[in-house]
Amino acid sequence: MAKIWTDTGVAELHGFRERVEQAIRMTERLNALPYDDREAIRATWSELTGQPVDETFNLIPPVYSDHGINIRLGRNVFINQGCRLNDIGGIGIGDEVMIGPDVSLITSGHPVDPRTRRAGITAAPIRIGRNVWIGARAMILQGVTVGEDSVIGAGAIVTSDIPPSTLAVGVPAKVVRHLG
C-alpha cells in the first residue's frame, strides 16, 4: 500500500486510484463541453469538486485535476484554458482570483530519498489569497501560500510563500516589487 507524507503525518492511500480515475473521467466530460455552455461547465465543476460553485465562476476548458474533491474556490474566480490542478494536498483559491492559461498548481510530489521515492507521495496545500493574478504558464508548488493582491509573473515557478501585495517573477520566483 502506498503512503502519503504530509505536514500532519503519514496516511495510507485507500481508494487513491479510484479517485484519480473518477477525476480523469469528469475532466474529460468537462473538457468536451462548449465554452458557451457556462451552466453545464459550472455543474460539471461542482460534480468534480463535490462543492457548489458560485455563478460568477468562469472556466475555459480544458482543465485537468487528479482528485478534484480537494479544490475550494471563492467568488468570481477565473481559470483560463489548459490549467492543471493537482489537488491531493488541497487547493484553496480566494475571491476575485484570475488564473492565466497553462498554469499548474501542484500540491504533491515524491520523496527525494531514492529508497522511498516509489513508496508514496508527499503533499501539502496551496493557498491563493483574494485578488491574486497568476500569469500564463506559472507553476505553484506544494505548501505555498500566495498573499492577497499579489501577482505571479508568467512562467514563474513558485517554491516558497509570496507576501501580500507583491509581484513575484522568475525561476525560482522572487519578489521584485511591492504593489499599491
C-alpha positions in Angstrom: 0.0 0.0 0.0 1.4 3.4 -1.0 1.6 6.2 1.6 1.2 9.9 1.6 3.5 12.1 3.6 2.0 15.5 4.7 2.8 18.1 7.3 0.5 16.3 9.7 1.9 12.8 9.3 1.7 9.7 7.2 -1.5 8.2 5.8 -2.4 5.1 3.7 -3.7 5.9 0.2 -7.0 4.0 0.3 -9.1 4.5 -2.8 -6.4 6.6 -4.4 -6.5 5.0 -7.8 -10.3 5.1 -7.9 -10.4 8.9 -7.1 -7.8 9.6 -9.8 -9.7 7.6 -12.4 -13.0 9.3 -11.4 -11.4 12.8 -11.7 -10.0 11.9 -15.1 -13.4 10.8 -16.4 -15.1 14.0 -15.0 -12.4 16.3 -16.5 -12.8 14.5 -19.8 -16.6 15.3 -19.7 -15.9 18.9 -18.6 -13.4 19.4 -21.4 -15.9 18.2 -24.0 -18.4 21.0 -23.1 -18.6 24.0 -25.4 -17.3 27.2 -23.9 -20.6 28.9 -24.3 -22.4 26.4 -22.0 -21.4 28.1 -18.8 -24.2 26.4 -16.8 -23.0 22.9 -17.8 -19.4 23.9 -17.1 -20.3 25.1 -13.6 -22.5 22.0 -12.9 -19.7 19.6 -14.0 -17.1 21.5 -12.0 -19.4 21.2 -9.0 -19.6 17.5 -9.5 -15.8 17.2 -9.9 -15.1 19.1 -6.7 -18.2 18.0 -4.7 -18.9 21.6 -3.9 -21.4 24.1 -5.2 -19.8 26.7 -7.4 -20.7 30.4 -7.4 -22.5 31.7 -10.6 -19.6 34.1 -11.0 -17.1 31.2 -11.6 -15.7 31.3 -15.1 -13.6 28.4 -16.6 -12.3 28.0 -20.2 -11.7 24.3 -20.7 -9.6 22.2 -20.9 -8.7 21.8 -17.3 -7.0 18.8 -15.6 -7.2 17.6 -12.0 -6.1 14.4 -10.2 -8.7 14.4 -7.5 -11.0 17.5 -7.8 -12.5 16.9 -4.3 -9.7 18.9 -2.6 -10.3 22.1 -4.5 -12.1 25.1 -2.9 -13.0 28.2 -4.8 -14.1 31.7 -3.7 -16.4 34.0 -5.7 -15.6 35.5 -9.1 -12.7 33.1 -9.9 -11.5 32.9 -13.5 -9.5 29.9 -14.7 -8.1 30.1 -18.2 -7.6 27.1 -20.6 -5.0 24.4 -20.1 -4.7 24.6 -16.3 -3.5 21.7 -14.2 -4.8 21.5 -10.6 -3.1 18.5 -8.9 -5.0 18.8 -5.6 -4.1 15.8 -3.5 -2.7 18.2 -0.8 -5.6 20.6 -1.2 -6.0 23.8 -3.1 -7.8 26.9 -1.7 -8.4 29.8 -4.1 -9.8 33.0 -2.8 -12.3 35.5 -4.2 -11.5 37.6 -7.3 -8.6 35.3 -8.4 -7.5 35.2 -12.1 -5.5 32.2 -13.3 -3.9 32.5 -16.7 -3.5 29.8 -19.4 -1.5 26.7 -18.7 -1.0 27.4 -15.0 -0.1 24.4 -12.8 -0.9 24.2 -9.1 0.9 21.1 -7.9 0.3 20.0 -4.3 2.1 16.7 -4.5 5.4 15.1 -5.4 7.5 12.1 -4.4 10.1 11.7 -1.6 13.6 12.8 -2.7 15.1 9.7 -0.9 15.6 7.0 -3.6 14.6 4.3 -1.2 11.1 5.7 -0.6 10.5 7.5 -3.9 8.2 4.9 -5.3 6.6 4.0 -2.0 4.5 7.1 -1.7 3.7 10.8 -2.3 4.5 14.0 -0.5 1.7 16.6 -0.3 1.0 20.0 1.2 -1.8 22.5 0.4 -1.6 25.5 -1.8 -3.4 28.7 -0.7 -4.1 31.5 -3.1 -5.3 34.7 -1.4 -8.0 37.1 -2.6 -7.5 39.2 -5.8 -4.4 37.3 -6.9 -3.4 37.2 -10.6 -1.3 34.2 -11.8 0.3 34.7 -15.2 0.4 32.2 -18.0 2.4 29.1 -17.5 3.3 29.8 -13.9 3.7 26.9 -11.6 3.0 26.9 -7.9 4.3 24.0 -5.8 3.1 22.2 -2.7 3.0 24.1 0.6 3.0 27.6 -0.9 0.7 30.4 0.1 0.3 33.4 -2.2 -0.8 36.5 -0.3 -3.8 38.6 -1.3 -3.5 41.2 -4.1 -0.2 39.6 -5.4 0.8 38.9 -9.0 2.7 35.9 -10.1 4.5 36.6 -13.4 4.2 34.5 -16.4 6.5 31.4 -16.4 7.4 31.8 -12.7 8.0 28.7 -10.5 6.8 29.5 -7.0 8.6 27.3 -4.4 8.0 29.4 -1.3 5.4 31.8 0.2 4.7 35.1 -1.5 3.8 38.0 0.7 0.6 40.1 0.1 0.6 42.9 -2.4 3.8 41.9 -4.2 4.9 41.0 -7.7 6.9 37.7 -7.9 8.7 36.6 -11.1 11.4 34.1 -12.2 12.7 30.7 -11.5 12.5 30.3 -8.6 10.1 33.1 -8.1 11.4 36.1 -6.2 9.5 39.2 -5.1 10.7 42.1 -7.3 8.2 44.8 -6.3 5.6 45.8 -3.7 2.2 46.7 -5.2 -0.1 49.6 -4.3 
